[in-house]
């Protein structure tokens, strides 16, 4: 308890600049933790939806039936991930095929273009807030270092008014300066770890999305040629 009180006392007695640095670091840490929990939930749901939809897709269900089954979720805006890619590609494929007189290459090109657009939207959604975590992880130690340098400068500047320099005369200023460094690391380390883990999850999900889009394109291509032979 005494140690906690002494730390709080050092923070309260720090210079205005050092207090501002600590406040910025504390705010950055709080915001980054909120984003960490929010992004973790997003990636868990994305993984769960990926497994669910792929199981349905490869179960042998008719594509038109699978598309209609997702209409209610689409109206609520609850369609994401690989299902959104499927719906974009199949919707464009059905629209162009109903027009008639369109060559198979143009039909496939339109479907693949729609899936690429949907994939780009999913990539943007998955990568949301990751740049902020990267910035917190890279900038926080330097912001904390600024507070440390400023606090040490003030400590040594105060020695000019002291006839005999002792450790006790400079220790409080150096301690408050080191607290700024500690807060910088406290903000940076979780943000860096989360950014690396989340980036790996995003890469994994996008790889699965791209693989599905290629496999779905192959299925549509086979359907076109089967319909022409019939």
N, C-alpha and C positions, 0 to 999 in steps of 0.2 A: 504493500500500500504506500509506504514511504517513497519507494522508487517511482511509482506511478505519479504521486503528487509532485515529485521533483521534476519529472519529465514535463508534466503539465505546466509547472512553474517556469521551466526553461522556455517552453513554447510561448507562454504569455509574456515573458520578459524579453523575447527576441525582438530584433529590429523590425520595422514595418515591412521591409522588402523580404526578409526571411519568412515572416508570417504570411505574406502574400504567396510566396513560393510554396509554403506548406499547404495553404488553402487550395491553390491550383492543383497540387498533387493529390490532395485528399478528394477533391471533386472528380479528378480524372480517374482515380481508383474506384470511387463509388459508381460512376457511369460505366466504366469498363466491366465491373462485376455484374451490373444490371444487364449489359449486353451479352456477357458470357452466359448467363443463365437463359436469356431469351434465345440466343443462337443455339445453345445446346438443345433446347426444346424443339426448335425448328428442324435441326438435323435428325433428331430422333423420329419426329413425325415423317420426315422425308424418307428415311430408311424404312420405316414401317409401311408407308404407302407404296414404296417401290416393291417391296416383297409381296404385298397384297395384290397389287395390280398385275405383276408378272405371273403370279400363281393363276389368276383369272385368265390372263391372256393365253398362257400356254396350256390351259385346261382343255382346249379344243372348242371353246364356245365360238359361235358365229360372230364375226367382226361387227356386223350391223347390230346384233343383239347386245354386244359389249358396249358399243357406242351409245345405244339407247339407255342402257342401264346407268350410264353416268350423266344423263341429262339433268336429273334432279340436283345432283351435286354441282353441275356446271351452272345452273340457275342461281345457286347460293354462292357461287364463286369459290367453292371448296375443292375444285379440281386443280391439282398441282403436280409437279414432277413428271414422271414418265407417262401418266395418264393424260396430262395436258398435251404432251408431244403426240401421243396416239390420236387424240381427238382432233388436233390441228391437221395432222396428216390425213386421217380418214375423211374428215369433213371436206377438205380440198379435193381429195381423190373422188369422193362421191359427187361433188358438185361438177367437176370437169367431165366425169363419165356420163352424167345425165345430159350434158349439153350435146354429146354425140359429135362425131366427125373430128375428134381430136386424136392425134397420133399418140402411140404409146409412149414415145420419148417425152412429148410435151406433158402427158398425163403424169408420168413419173417425176418430171422436173418440177411441176407445180406442187405435188405432194411433198417432195423433199424440201422444197423451198419453205413451205408452211411449217414443216417440222424443224427446220433450222431456225426460223424465227421464234418458235416456241421454246427451242433449246436455249437460245440467247436470252430469252426472258427468264427462264429458270436459272441460268447462270448468274444473271444480275441479281435475282432474289436470293440465291444461296450466298453470294458474296457480299451481301449488304452488311454494313457495320464492321467488316473485317479490316478495312483500311484504318478505321479509328483505333482498333486494338493494336494494329501495327504501329501507328503513330505514338500511342501511349507507351508501348514497349520500347520504342527507339528514343523518344524524346524525354521521358521521365527521368532517367539517370542524369541527363545533362541539365535539366531544370533543377533537380536536387543539388547537383554540383554547383550551380550558380548560387544557390542559397548557402552552400558550404563555404564557397570562396568569399562571399560577402561577409558571412559571420566571422570567419578567420581574420579578414582584413579589419573588421571592427574591433576584434579582440586585441590585435597587435597595435591598433591605433590608440586603444585605451591605455597601453603601456606608457605612452608619452607623458601621461599625467601621474604616473606612479614612480616614486623614487627608487623603489626596489622591486624588480619584477620577480614574482613568484608563480608557482604553478596554480595556486589558488586564485590569482588575479586573472588568469587567462582561461582557466578550465571552464567556467560557465559559458563564455562566448564560443569556445571550440565545441562544447557539448551541444549547444543549440544548433551550431553549424552542421555537426554530424547527424543530428536528427533529420535535417533536410535531406541529406544523402540517403539515410535509411528509408525515409518516406518515398523518395524517388525509386529506390529499389523495390519497395513494397508495392508500388503502383506498376512498375515495369514487369516484374517477374511473372505474375499471373497473366498479364496481357500477352506476353511473348509466348508462354506455354499454350494459352488458349488459341492464339493466332495460328501457331504451328499445327495444333491438333485439328482445328476447324478447317484449315486449308487442306489438310490431308483428307478430311471427310468430304469436302467439296470436290476435290479431284476424283475421289472414288465414285461419288454420286454422278458427276458429269460423265465419267467414263462409262458407267452403267447406262446412262441416258443415251449416249452416243451409240453404244453397242445395240441397244434396243431399236434406235432409229434405223440403223443399218439392217437389222434383222426384219423389221417391219417393212422397210423398202423392198427387201427381197420377196416377202410374202405378197405385197401388192404387185410386184413385177410378175410373179407366177400367176396371180389371178388374171392379169391382163392377157397373158399369152394363153391361159386356159380358156378364157372367154372367146378369144379369137379363133382358137381351134374348134370350139363348139359351134 
